């Protein structure tokens, strides 16, 4: 059986992909609202519509002739440190060879573009897990999803304000205090990695709470999801105030995403009636940069004048 190889698709290939898109009906990535880059990049490539600037993307297809067996779309995260597979679609309900080939094909494309990590999110217990791991991606983070209930009464006071660009470094320092080192080492050990991780959250509104020591709480809102970071030494009042903010600003049918290390916040959310929706795994593959070898040129021997 010939080896399966996923190939990057050119804009011209879009003409053969989009008519078959309905056949690629099995989505493997745990999709989130706003991640429509597969359609957006296709429309931009074909020139059918004028779109706002979209992130730098790579599209790979697995095909035989003009028939597609699967397609993967990846986007560059802020800073270029990492890329995220935002869509991986296959024609069959289960096709491990196609999943592995697409992810293996994406890795060198990301490395060629100076990325050193490829991440993707997938539901826990997915039947595609073995194929994902076979491509070199390992689950390094657990995300627990909770349905946000209707707003409770206020816990009193609101220490949160709208975050500004000058808060970026302080939020990273909060992340370093709030997240255990064994998780942070694999997830975002540097500020550049944190910028990429934050971009993968897709947040478009951010709020921070600060005290005399700096920022002690952060809440970020995406189109349907929201995330919370609080200092490990934060008071119970701050946890309640963060959840008050979530219930005030989250969209209808919004989802709160918590990491496996946020036990206190998870317990407080459970007391307030947040319903568990499921668990998502964040897979990561670390990459080496692909730098093409420079062509060697023989040196010309020259006699250097001696200074006397």
Secondary structure, DSSP 8 states (H G I E B T S, - for coil): ------EE--GGGHHHHGGGGGG--EE-S---TT--HHHHHHHHHHTSS-------EEEEEEEETTEEEEEEEEEE-GGGS-EEEEEEEESSS--HHHHHHHHHHHHHHHHHTT--EEEEEEETT-TTHHHHHHTT-EEEEEEEEEE--S-----S---EEE--GGGHHHHHHHHHHHS-HHHHHHH-SSHHHHHHHHHHTT--EEEEEEETTEEEEEEEE-SSEEEEEE-TT--HHHHHHHHHHHHHHS-TT-EEEEETT-HHHHHHHHHTT-EEEEEEEEEEEE----------------------
